[in-house]
Amino acid sequence: MSSRAATLVDQPAENDLADGFAAHLCQWAADAGAAPAALAVLAVAGRQLSLATQGGDVCLPLAELAAFFPDRSPAELAQCLLASRMVAASGDGEPLPLLLDGDGRLYLYRYFAYERRLAANLRRRAGRRIGVPGDALRQQLNSLFADNAQRLGPRADWQKLAAALAWRGRLTIVSGGPGSGKTTTVVALLACLLAEDAGLRVALAAPTGKAAARLLEALRRRAGELPDELQARLPRESYTLHRLLGVTPEAGRFRHHAGNPLPLDVLVVDEASMLDLALACRLCEAVPDDARLILLGDRNQLSAVEAGAVFAEISSDPTLTADGIAELASLTATPAEAIRPPAAIAASPLRDCVVWFTESHRFASHSGIGRLAAEINAGRGSEACDWLADGSDRSLRWLADDGSDLAPATRQAVLDGYAHYREALAQPSDDAEKWRREVFAAFDRFRVLCALHDTARGVQAINELAARPLQQASGDVLPSTGRSPWYFGRPVMVLRNDYLLQLFNGDIGICLPDDDGEAMVWFAGAGGALRPLPPIRVPEHDTAFAMTVHKAQGSEFASVLLLLPERSHRLLTRELLYTGVTRAAHEVGIAGRRDVLIDACARRTRRNSGLLARLAESVA
């Protein structure tokens, strides 16, 4: 079972759901005439599969189920499940609630269907190639990546190669850490495409509103050196994936799908590591077959909160075929012998579609955040701790904190981190709009990230600590509603999409006075303009001085303080540490115990899935 799924054993709500599902399965099986031996296995399998999917797994291997039946082999368990009349084999035509594939993976039927549909779609895209390029494209690539050519010399320019790869194919998957050049590559690609066809329909999207806004901002910054006519053709808006697909009143249904595809020629999706299996399937099916789909992400980051680790799987093999290398060499004027991609983590049929960016232009690999991230990624916990404690790099700070409650130095670090924010709040100017923007900018300079929500080192406790100075200074400006007091300067994070209000899970608002002094919650809208909303209308939300690392995905802050739990925890993994550390652009502090950090570096997130198997068996 995955590390996250294992934690659900102690969660009453998840246990109740799993028990209820297993009970229904067994009742249906008994009504269908299943034998007692089959019912006994089905009851345990249904419960464990429910827990596994709630924990992020797509399926349950029979080898894990066998731990509950030490006297039976996986093959015997498979026979019992198939005899229960609630489990279909993968070749069966009639759908049943559960499905067992040929490699001993047990699925909820819908998840197997998602895997199979997604795999078929990706294989079909991977097999589609575009015609022979002209000399104009080669010249434009050389011009756009001229600075890289001077810096790299005879080495391969993987940004240029990725842009060429995306020009020649319908599916491109680019994995790289922060500052590795993904956005720069997209700008160059779009410049090439729009120079060829000024009417090309291009869309930008990401799983969250914050990530979508950051993608658009980054694209605008990188596009500054393009000719004015090309800059004018670039997208002026970005979308959350749910908004792009078009939410309908029916849960889980979108307006755009295979039968009503999106009206676009190119779709760029950032932070694709946050895609769960169901959303990835629906997204790919909604993109026209002849459109280019470009997925950007970081395979080392946390996977989606929901079931699946789609991006990590589909980006696992950066292999280029001999024909692919020859075409890229011709397109980019790169010697074929210099085009040598890294070794695959796992073999995949998506060859000539995947590129890994391994060089960060934001973090030097030998110093600061870059070196810390590399040590964490490699599982070198002791080395990461030593580098943190060394103190020679001013971008890093280690706060040894061994107690269940925060140490005084850690508490002070939380309060000091928001000092600039409190100062901005305390200095309003005659230009109210400018002041509000300054307050937002000051708030985004620092964030506390936690591994857990509860406990004295979790999100709730840190929010209470960070809020206290502002509450004492201003008092509540509106009557409290349950656990939602309002005071000037209170930052909140939206926890539920509200398409009528155009607010989405992860959006940040700040309670500030309007021009009449009334308390309003201000959110950044299209183009960065701030729009007010009465506090009573804000969808489900929480105070946002601190947030979990999961919630911080897609965000970037100048400085981050990462709080570790007081003891090792299954949720504290290498991927979580890496994601938390790389949310910081300039400074990162980590507070906790050395042994907890070392254990986290050694613990990898593992999600059970069969997507690579489905890709291997799909027919393009």
C-alpha positions as MATLAB code, in Angstrom:
seq = 'MSSRAATLVDQPAENDLADGFAAHLCQWAADAGAAPAALAVLAVAGRQLSLATQGGDVCLPLAELAAFFPDRSPAELAQCLLASRMVAASGDGEPLPLLLDGDGRLYLYRYFAYERRLAANLRRRAGRRIGVPGDALRQQLNSLFADNAQRLGPRADWQKLAAALAWRGRLTIVSGGPGSGKTTTVVALLACLLAEDAGLRVALAAPTGKAAARLLEALRRRAGELPDELQARLPRESYTLHRLLGVTPEAGRFRHHAGNPLPLDVLVVDEASMLDLALACRLCEAVPDDARLILLGDRNQLSAVEAGAVFAEISSDPTLTADGIAELASLTATPAEAIRPPAAIAASPLRDCVVWFTESHRFASHSGIGRLAAEINAGRGSEACDWLADGSDRSLRWLADDGSDLAPATRQAVLDGYAHYREALAQPSDDAEKWRREVFAAFDRFRVLCALHDTARGVQAINELAARPLQQASGDVLPSTGRSPWYFGRPVMVLRNDYLLQLFNGDIGICLPDDDGEAMVWFAGAGGALRPLPPIRVPEHDTAFAMTVHKAQGSEFASVLLLLPERSHRLLTRELLYTGVTRAAHEVGIAGRRDVLIDACARRTRRNSGLLARLAESVA';
ca = [
       0.000    0.000    0.000;
       1.228    3.543   -0.662;
       2.606    5.575    2.244;
      -0.397    7.886    2.152;
      -2.901    5.046    1.946;
      -1.369    3.424    4.991;
      -2.164    6.473    7.103;
      -5.872    6.095    6.386;
      -6.084    3.038    8.605;
      -6.390    5.403   11.562;
      -8.902    7.788    9.948;
     -12.504    7.096   11.058;
     -14.192    8.760    8.072;
     -12.122    6.840    5.561;
     -12.642    3.606    7.497;
     -16.411    4.137    7.499;
     -16.421    4.667    3.740;
     -14.289    1.582    3.156;
     -16.428   -0.560    5.475;
     -19.617    0.610    3.781;
     -18.251   -0.117    0.319;
     -17.122   -3.605    1.353;
     -20.512   -4.341    2.937;
     -22.384   -3.333   -0.226;
     -20.065   -5.442   -2.384;
     -20.607   -8.494   -0.228;
     -24.372   -8.023   -0.196;
     -24.459   -7.805   -3.986;
     -22.192  -10.846   -4.253;
     -24.331  -12.858   -1.819;
     -27.464  -11.942   -3.774;
     -25.688  -13.186   -6.915;
     -24.963  -16.537   -5.242;
     -21.271  -16.172   -4.339;
     -19.803  -18.854   -2.056;
     -18.719  -18.000    1.541;
     -15.009  -18.439    0.695;
     -15.277  -15.873   -2.108;
     -17.236  -13.484    0.121;
     -14.520  -13.596    2.788;
     -11.836  -12.556    0.306;
     -14.108   -9.977   -1.355;
     -14.854   -8.272    1.969;
     -11.177   -7.653    2.724;
     -10.330   -6.795   -0.878;
     -13.144   -4.243   -1.160;
     -12.153   -2.541    2.061;
      -8.440   -2.384    1.251;
      -9.061   -1.211   -2.299;
     -11.272    1.602   -1.013;
      -8.573    2.681    1.443;
      -5.924    2.453   -1.272;
      -7.798    4.677   -3.722;
      -8.542    7.198   -0.981;
      -4.803    7.239   -0.319;
      -3.881    7.993   -3.931;
      -3.370    4.505   -5.340;
      -5.167    3.573   -8.540;
      -5.224   -0.150   -7.808;
      -4.403   -2.782   -5.194;
      -1.817   -5.467   -6.074;
      -2.847   -8.955   -4.993;
       0.575   -9.291   -3.369;
      -0.530   -6.670   -0.816;
      -3.894   -8.349   -0.321;
      -2.062  -11.613    0.345;
      -0.758  -10.155    3.613;
      -4.285  -10.624    5.007;
      -4.427  -14.255    3.836;
      -1.056  -15.838    4.645;
      -2.334  -19.329    3.807;
      -3.337  -18.385    0.243;
      -1.303  -17.450   -2.801;
      -2.146  -14.465   -5.020;
      -3.358  -16.927   -7.660;
      -5.802  -18.487   -5.181;
      -7.005  -15.039   -4.130;
      -7.574  -14.171   -7.783;
      -9.736  -17.285   -8.208;
     -11.822  -16.349   -5.165;
     -12.312  -12.781   -6.395;
     -13.369  -13.862   -9.868;
     -15.749  -16.389   -8.300;
     -17.397  -13.632   -6.233;
     -19.244  -12.421   -9.354;
     -18.247   -8.850   -8.446;
     -14.828   -8.927  -10.125;
     -14.256   -9.056  -13.880;
     -11.101  -10.117  -15.677;
      -9.563   -7.486  -17.959;
     -10.693   -9.317  -21.074;
     -14.308   -9.666  -20.000;
     -16.884   -7.677  -21.897;
     -19.365   -7.141  -19.055;
     -18.373   -4.441  -16.540;
     -18.531   -5.359  -12.860;
     -17.760   -3.148   -9.828;
     -14.161   -4.413   -9.630;
     -11.665   -5.581  -12.236;
      -8.551   -7.744  -12.008;
      -5.952   -7.259  -14.726;
      -3.554   -9.888  -16.017;
      -0.743   -8.752  -13.718;
      -2.702   -9.135  -10.494;
      -3.850   -5.540  -10.011;
      -7.311   -5.081   -8.535;
      -9.192   -1.951   -9.640;
     -12.417   -0.138   -9.188;
     -13.743   -0.584  -12.701;
     -13.825    3.140  -13.482;
     -10.142    3.568  -12.671;
      -9.174    0.742  -14.995;
     -11.305    2.383  -17.690;
      -9.580    5.734  -17.084;
      -6.155    4.111  -17.420;
      -7.073    2.315  -20.612;
      -8.650    5.413  -22.205;
      -5.761    7.672  -21.212;
      -3.166    5.196  -22.457;
      -4.895    4.826  -25.825;
      -5.126    8.612  -26.199;
      -1.465    9.191  -25.342;
      -0.270    6.426  -27.660;
      -2.330    7.846  -30.486;
      -0.861   11.320  -29.961;
       2.670    9.974  -29.623;
       2.360    8.318  -33.008;
       1.335   11.476  -34.868;
       4.100   13.470  -36.522;
       4.089   16.742  -38.420;
       5.608   17.386  -41.871;
       9.172   18.261  -42.769;
      10.179   21.721  -41.471;
      11.457   24.500  -43.678;
      14.638   26.509  -43.370;
      12.714   29.358  -41.720;
      12.036   27.210  -38.645;
      15.696   26.223  -38.324;
      16.755   29.855  -38.571;
      14.221   30.921  -35.973;
      15.299   28.225  -33.520;
      18.917   29.288  -33.962;
      17.957   32.909  -33.297;
      15.781   32.221  -30.273;
      18.386   30.037  -28.585;
      21.496   31.971  -29.638;
      22.387   32.876  -26.029;
      22.253   29.224  -25.025;
      24.550   28.313  -27.909;
      27.210   30.723  -26.643;
      26.931   29.384  -23.100;
      26.799   25.674  -23.915;
      29.290   25.469  -26.761;
      29.336   21.919  -28.185;
      26.930   20.547  -25.552;
      23.336   19.800  -26.498;
      20.805   22.553  -25.789;
      17.879   20.594  -24.373;
      15.608   23.649  -24.365;
      16.117   24.009  -28.100;
      15.714   20.269  -28.601;
      12.483   20.267  -26.597;
      11.070   23.122  -28.691;
      11.940   21.212  -31.852;
      10.432   18.033  -30.430;
       7.190   19.878  -29.677;
       7.137   21.360  -33.183;
       7.398   17.931  -34.848;
       4.915   16.032  -32.647;
       1.444   16.186  -31.131;
       2.524   15.195  -27.610;
       5.436   16.678  -25.674;
       6.191   16.064  -21.994;
       8.832   18.264  -20.359;
      10.002   17.536  -16.812;
      12.272   19.929  -14.973;
      12.681   21.611  -11.625;
      12.097   25.302  -10.870;
      14.141   27.592  -13.083;
      15.137   24.831  -15.507;
      13.823   26.657  -18.567;
      10.408   25.124  -19.223;
       8.689   28.487  -19.745;
      11.540   29.814  -21.886;
      11.170   26.760  -24.098;
       7.414   27.251  -24.432;
       7.840   30.911  -25.409;
      10.301   29.936  -28.134;
       8.028   27.165  -29.396;
       4.988   29.430  -29.511;
       7.025   32.082  -31.316;
       7.948   29.515  -33.980;
       4.374   28.285  -34.345;
       2.783   31.734  -34.415;
       5.328   32.971  -36.946;
       4.173   30.165  -39.233;
       0.457   30.646  -38.541;
      -0.706   33.900  -36.974;
      -4.221   32.496  -36.497;
      -3.125   29.529  -34.397;
      -5.415   29.000  -31.401;
      -3.240   28.664  -28.277;
      -4.414   28.096  -24.695;
      -2.523   28.088  -21.382;
      -3.805   26.137  -18.394;
      -2.843   24.668  -15.033;
      -4.629   22.684  -12.319;
      -4.972   25.680   -9.962;
      -5.703   29.364  -10.413;
      -2.399   30.347   -8.816;
      -0.406   28.085  -11.124;
      -2.325   29.311  -14.170;
      -1.627   32.944  -13.260;
       2.072   32.209  -12.692;
       2.334   30.501  -16.084;
       0.887   33.555  -17.839;
       3.114   35.952  -15.890;
       6.215   33.880  -16.623;
       5.359   33.686  -20.301;
       4.955   37.462  -20.501;
       8.325   38.029  -18.799;
      10.136   35.598  -21.084;
       8.469   37.034  -24.203;
       9.948   40.504  -23.709;
      12.667   39.980  -26.318;
      10.318   38.778  -29.052;
       9.291   41.100  -31.887;
       6.212   43.154  -31.060;
       4.055   41.367  -33.636;
       4.815   37.975  -32.060;
       4.261   39.262  -28.531;
       0.835   40.507  -29.628;
      -0.114   37.009  -30.814;
       0.709   35.258  -27.528;
      -2.165   34.241  -25.222;
      -3.456   37.003  -22.967;
      -5.291   34.707  -20.568;
      -4.699   31.464  -18.708;
      -7.229   29.002  -17.332;
      -7.674   26.495  -14.588;
      -8.247   23.098  -16.162;
     -11.788   22.936  -14.796;
     -12.619   26.325  -16.258;
     -11.026   25.387  -19.583;
     -12.988   22.137  -19.820;
     -16.232   23.810  -18.740;
     -17.899   22.608  -15.575;
     -21.504   21.404  -15.816;
     -24.121   20.901  -13.076;
     -23.519   17.140  -13.306;
     -20.627   16.171  -11.025;
     -17.561   14.966  -12.877;
     -18.875   16.048  -16.290;
     -17.403   18.770  -18.482;
     -18.756   20.671  -21.447;
     -15.710   19.732  -23.529;
     -14.948   16.054  -24.127;
     -14.149   13.688  -27.003;
     -17.498   14.439  -28.634;
     -17.157   18.208  -28.172;
     -13.421   18.934  -28.228;
     -11.788   22.181  -27.204;
     -11.490   24.752  -30.010;
      -7.703   25.023  -29.994;
      -4.556   24.063  -31.893;
      -2.038   24.142  -29.030;
      -2.576   23.537  -25.319;
       0.187   24.152  -22.784;
      -0.468   22.704  -19.314;
       1.846   23.720  -16.464;
       2.234   21.957  -13.105;
       1.105   18.727  -14.762;
       2.438   16.720  -11.811;
      -0.779   17.778  -10.043;
      -2.956   15.923  -12.573;
      -4.862   12.977  -11.138;
      -5.853   10.044  -13.331;
      -9.487   11.035  -13.910;
      -8.692   14.660  -14.798;
      -5.779   13.676  -17.038;
      -8.047   11.279  -18.954;
     -10.787   13.856  -19.440;
      -8.323   16.569  -20.424;
      -6.575   14.470  -23.069;
      -9.876   13.346  -24.543;
     -11.054   16.955  -24.822;
      -7.967   18.063  -26.788;
      -8.425   17.542  -30.553;
      -6.300   14.741  -32.007;
      -4.571   17.101  -34.431;
      -3.703   19.674  -31.740;
      -0.383   19.857  -29.944;
      -0.536   18.950  -26.246;
       2.442   20.130  -24.176;
       2.652   19.023  -20.545;
       5.118   20.786  -18.230;
       5.923   19.532  -14.761;
       8.455   18.194  -12.309;
       8.530   14.418  -11.949;
      10.218   14.777   -8.545;
       7.362   16.771   -7.013;
       4.399   15.493   -5.072;
       1.758   13.729   -7.105;
      -1.893   14.722   -7.266;
      -4.008   14.648   -4.120;
      -6.481   12.347   -5.895;
      -5.672    8.898   -7.272;
      -2.746    8.515   -9.637;
       0.775    9.730  -10.334;
       0.209   10.351  -14.026;
       3.002   12.799  -14.780;
       5.676   10.786  -12.982;
       4.690    7.721  -15.022;
       4.375    9.275  -18.458;
       7.632   11.224  -18.021;
       9.593    8.187  -16.852;
      11.263    7.441  -20.192;
      13.135   10.255  -22.031;
      14.448    7.842  -24.661;
      14.879    9.163  -28.206;
      14.860    6.769  -31.130;
      17.535    6.841  -33.803;
      15.078    8.456  -36.224;
      14.066   10.999  -33.582;
      17.691   11.939  -32.895;
      18.386   12.323  -36.597;
      15.398   14.652  -37.051;
      16.298   16.737  -34.009;
      19.908   16.994  -35.132;
      18.755   18.322  -38.496;
      16.216   20.722  -36.974;
      18.549   22.210  -34.380;
      21.981   21.935  -36.031;
      23.098   19.773  -33.126;
      25.583   16.935  -33.720;
      23.656   13.671  -33.395;
      26.329   12.227  -31.106;
      25.692   15.088  -28.631;
      21.993   14.223  -28.265;
      22.163   11.676  -25.474;
      19.139   11.657  -23.148;
      19.355   10.267  -19.597;
      18.546    6.626  -18.862;
      14.877    5.828  -18.356;
      13.442    5.139  -14.908;
      10.914    2.766  -16.458;
      10.422    1.819  -20.089;
       7.511    3.498  -21.842;
       6.163    3.518  -25.410;
       6.114    7.342  -25.321;
       9.530    7.612  -26.928;
      10.453   10.783  -28.790;
       7.920   12.629  -26.604;
       9.698   13.190  -23.268;
      12.502   15.592  -22.308;
      14.113   16.068  -18.901;
      15.660   19.427  -18.011;
      18.355   18.722  -15.433;
      20.030   22.129  -15.183;
      18.496   24.849  -13.021;
      19.137   28.457  -13.994;
      17.602   29.658  -10.710;
      19.473   27.454   -8.248;
      23.148   26.687   -8.679;
      23.611   22.946   -8.182;
      26.630   23.422   -5.923;
      25.164   25.935   -3.495;
      22.117   26.990   -1.530;
      18.678   25.709   -2.363;
      19.882   23.858   -5.458;
      22.309   21.698   -3.552;
      19.789   21.048   -0.762;
      17.147   19.999   -3.302;
      19.638   17.703   -5.025;
      20.613   16.010   -1.746;
      16.954   15.478   -0.855;
      16.147   14.142   -4.331;
      18.998   11.662   -4.130;
      17.877   10.452   -0.696;
      21.045   11.696    0.980;
      19.449   12.776    4.246;
      22.623   13.040    6.322;
      24.310   15.153    3.653;
      21.233   17.391    3.424;
      21.305   17.923    7.189;
      25.019   18.657    7.177;
      24.595   21.185    4.370;
      21.728   22.873    6.194;
      23.629   23.045    9.475;
      26.835   24.229    7.804;
      25.605   27.821    7.831;
      27.968   28.985    5.095;
      25.197   29.651    2.584;
      22.937   32.538    3.565;
      20.025   31.183    1.549;
      19.633   28.274    4.003;
      18.713   28.156    7.673;
      18.408   25.164    9.967;
      16.412   25.512   13.190;
      17.018   22.547   15.472;
      13.628   22.031   17.100;
      13.072   18.764   18.951;
       9.893   19.393   20.944;
       6.223   18.758   20.316;
       5.607   22.504   20.670;
       7.551   25.021   18.640;
      10.853   26.168   20.074;
      11.105   29.916   20.827;
      13.454   30.433   17.871;
      10.988   28.762   15.509;
       8.070   30.797   16.830;
      10.102   33.958   16.358;
      11.043   32.905   12.811;
       7.338   32.602   11.972;
       6.587   36.074   13.372;
       9.677   37.666   11.814;
       8.813   36.179    8.443;
       5.625   38.228    8.304;
       7.162   41.441    9.671;
       7.288   43.034    6.194;
       3.638   42.123    5.708;
       2.588   43.731    8.997;
       4.599   46.838    8.111;
       2.874   47.097    4.720;
      -0.526   46.804    6.383;
       0.339   49.519    8.876;
       1.373   52.049    6.219;
      -1.664   52.786    4.016;
      -1.230   55.471    1.392;
      -3.577   57.886   -0.335;
      -3.453   55.609   -3.372;
      -5.562   52.755   -2.000;
      -5.153   50.535   -5.051;
      -1.376   50.850   -4.970;
      -1.358   50.102   -1.237;
      -3.398   46.950   -1.688;
      -0.987   45.745   -4.346;
       1.919   46.408   -2.011;
       0.176   44.416    0.721;
      -0.277   41.457   -1.646;
       3.353   41.668   -2.728;
       4.523   41.778    0.886;
       2.398   38.751    1.762;
       3.877   36.724   -1.091;
       7.417   37.316    0.163;
       7.170   34.631    2.835;
       5.180   31.538    3.635;
       5.182   28.853    6.311;
       4.737   25.363    4.881;
       3.725   22.404    7.022;
       3.649   18.679    6.420;
       0.474   18.228    8.469;
      -2.649   20.251    9.172;
      -3.151   19.483   12.850;
      -0.746   19.211   15.817;
       1.229   22.065   17.377;
       3.495   22.115   14.316;
       0.665   22.047   11.783;
      -1.229   24.548    9.678;
      -3.947   25.405   12.177;
      -1.584   26.181   15.066;
       0.754   28.270   12.889;
      -2.144   30.285   11.487;
      -3.250   31.114   15.014;
       0.298   32.133   15.965;
       0.856   34.341   12.907;
      -2.596   35.941   13.173;
      -2.269   37.022   16.784;
      -0.326   40.293   16.228;
      -2.827   41.474   13.611;
      -5.845   40.518   15.699;
      -4.419   42.331   18.686;
      -3.719   45.415   16.569;
      -7.100   45.702   14.861;
      -9.553   43.383   16.580;
     -12.285   41.641   14.629;
     -13.790   43.976   12.036;
     -16.858   41.784   11.540;
     -18.699   39.427   13.868;
     -17.086   36.008   13.913;
     -18.878   33.238   12.035;
     -17.953   29.944   13.616;
     -14.183   29.625   13.208;
     -13.960   32.391   10.613;
     -13.204   35.728   12.313;
     -12.462   38.651   10.034;
      -9.777   41.233   10.754;
      -7.820   43.551    8.499;
      -4.851   41.713    7.064;
      -6.367   38.257    7.383;
      -5.220   36.185    4.371;
      -7.458   33.325    3.315;
      -7.161   30.436    0.893;
     -10.231   29.265   -1.004;
     -10.832   25.542   -0.467;
     -13.655   24.949   -2.935;
     -14.200   26.010   -6.551;
     -16.956   28.563   -7.083;
     -17.399   29.098  -10.805;
     -20.076   31.748  -10.379;
     -17.656   33.916   -8.398;
     -14.678   32.807  -10.511;
     -12.823   31.700   -7.400;
     -10.953   28.420   -7.325;
      -9.367   26.034   -4.862;
      -6.041   27.584   -3.842;
      -6.875   31.218   -4.639;
      -5.600   33.689   -2.018;
      -7.567   36.688   -0.773;
      -6.758   39.317    1.874;
      -9.237   41.164    4.093;
      -8.644   44.886    3.564;
     -10.836   48.006    3.769;
     -12.482   49.363    0.662;
     -12.538   53.087   -0.109;
     -15.314   53.548    2.476;
     -13.450   51.659    5.160;
     -15.676   48.578    4.932;
     -14.049   45.163    5.278;
     -13.793   43.333    1.958;
     -11.808   40.312    0.857;
      -9.672   41.197   -2.159;
      -8.624   38.665   -4.799;
      -6.332   39.043   -7.786;
      -8.358   38.898  -10.984;
      -7.518   38.789  -14.666;
      -4.429   40.834  -15.476;
      -3.606   41.170  -11.779;
      -6.407   43.638  -11.009;
      -7.759   43.281   -7.478;
     -11.479   42.708   -7.016;
     -13.370   42.866   -3.710;
     -15.850   40.397   -2.294;
     -17.905   40.743    0.898;
     -16.551   38.314    3.519;
     -19.895   36.583    3.814;
     -19.692   35.549    0.135;
     -16.225   33.994    0.264;
     -16.504   30.242   -0.451;
     -15.196   27.666    2.029;
     -11.798   28.925    3.130;
      -9.062   28.830    5.723;
      -6.530   31.329    7.063;
      -3.432   31.208    4.863;
      -0.371   32.327    6.821;
       0.554   28.648    6.780;
      -0.442   25.953    4.327;
       0.400   22.353    3.656;
       3.083   21.619    1.093;
       0.388   19.999   -1.062;
      -1.546   23.283   -1.141;
       1.623   25.208   -2.014;
       2.189   23.326   -5.271;
       2.161   25.729   -8.181;
       3.240   28.636   -5.962;
       6.533   30.428   -5.440;
       7.643   32.637   -2.545;
      10.815   34.605   -1.959;
      11.311   32.872    1.395;
       9.881   29.687    2.902;
       9.941   28.201    6.395;
       9.269   24.449    6.274;
       8.100   22.924    9.546;
       8.696   19.222   10.104;
       6.514   17.151   12.458;
       7.950   16.315   15.855;
       8.454   12.695   14.779;
       8.650   10.727   11.538;
       5.382   10.393    9.683;
       4.336    8.392    6.635;
       3.208   11.551    4.870;
       6.645   13.119    5.265;
       8.446   11.881    2.155;
      11.304   12.824   -0.101;
       8.880   14.285   -2.625;
       7.178   16.433    0.013;
      10.502   17.830    1.243;
      11.678   18.547   -2.301;
       8.409   20.262   -3.216;
       8.470   22.396   -0.061;
      12.095   23.456   -0.460;
      11.709   24.372   -4.129;
       8.753   26.690   -3.432;
      11.398   29.189   -2.231;
      13.093   31.431   -4.782;
      15.772   32.928   -2.503;
      15.715   31.605    1.070;
      14.516   28.478    2.812;
      14.511   27.554    6.487;
      13.716   24.119    7.893;
      12.726   23.600   11.517;
      12.686   20.164   13.088;
      14.760   17.188   14.163;
      17.678   15.821   12.195;
      16.474   12.222   12.368;
      13.008   13.222   11.090;
      14.540   14.911    8.042;
      16.826   11.952    7.364;
      13.898    9.518    7.570;
      11.870   11.686    5.187;
      14.679   11.716    2.615;
      14.750    7.916    2.710;
      10.976    7.533    2.314;
       9.682    7.681   -1.244;
       6.078    8.138   -2.286;
       4.923    4.994   -4.058;
       1.578    4.822   -5.771;
       0.223    1.621   -7.221;
      -0.847    2.023  -10.822;
      -0.950    0.170  -14.106;
      -0.726    3.091  -16.528;
       2.605    1.986  -17.985;
       1.153   -1.482  -18.512;
      -1.873    0.003  -20.245;
       0.440    2.077  -22.459;
       2.372   -1.041  -23.423;
      -0.773   -2.909  -24.433;
      -2.500   -0.002  -26.226;
      -2.696    0.083  -29.984;
      -1.893    3.483  -31.450;
];
